[in-house]
Amino acid sequence: MSDAWAGERGFDYPRMMREALREVPREALRRVAESGMPEPHHFYLTFRTDHPGVEVAEFLSDRYPDEMTVILQHQFWDLEVDDEAFSVGLSFSGRVEYIRIPFRALTAFIDPAAEFGLRFDGVPPDSPDDDEHTEAPTSRSEPGEVVSIDKFRKK
């Protein structure tokens, strides 16, 4: 019997870690959907626009064909979170657009107020390593990486 968590040589711990780390933005977004965004928190969410299941307006995917970052802070609407994805309304050039982002499409999750960030491997959808259940292995030993938020700070 094949187990998605076990490889030929035993447990696939890097994959288990990637999946566990993806629970962090999922849970944070669930809490915001239920109770609102507590001050001073806000999220930078970077995702692959070309990942299967991403739903963004055509003008956004044209402008950001590979990767895009959105900010959830004061103005967002109808945040919904399920096990696979989140959807939210955001204002782009004064117009509200709804996006739906699978958690597997995320490449970064940053909360500057908490000085916390995670970076995830982003696999282009046409990559031979891409399928709906497996992400590409990292080239480093860490399956997720805490990132510096200095580049997001206002100077």
C-alpha angles and dihedrals in degrees: 000000000000120000119200089218096052128070130193092283100041135279120009095228096172090057091046089053093049090052092046092050091051087061089069097069090036092056094041091052092046090055092049091048090053102040109011130251111307115223129283094015124104133160135230107202117189118190143168108259090199094056116117112264097025110133117195133145114276093244089057095049089047091052094041106031095166113019138004137182123214128186124220109199125112107344116051131115140211098000109193124181130190133167094276107033149354130231128198142163116242133178116248115179090341094309124107113233125180119225131187118203125186111221088235088064092060116108097173141015117189132175104187093187090062093037087235131136142160129196121204131195110263114210118194109236094242093053115120087232093057123099133137094267108034134056124205114269115255121251089225129058095250114083091203129021131214106227133208112252095201093107089059095051120104110242 
